């Protein structure tokens, strides 16, 4: 489960860092966001969240 969450966050980070435009979903024109710094910030936040999940999410230990 942890790997799936990290993978999704990394892919979202890459998507938001890429200069995406129409016809991609959630593009600049759709939201009226022409400021690329907003998208870069969201991409960086996704990468940081992926790092936090990767380093801090520990599997539960089973008691024997």
Order of alpha helices (4+ residues) and beta strands (2+ residues): alpha-alpha-alpha
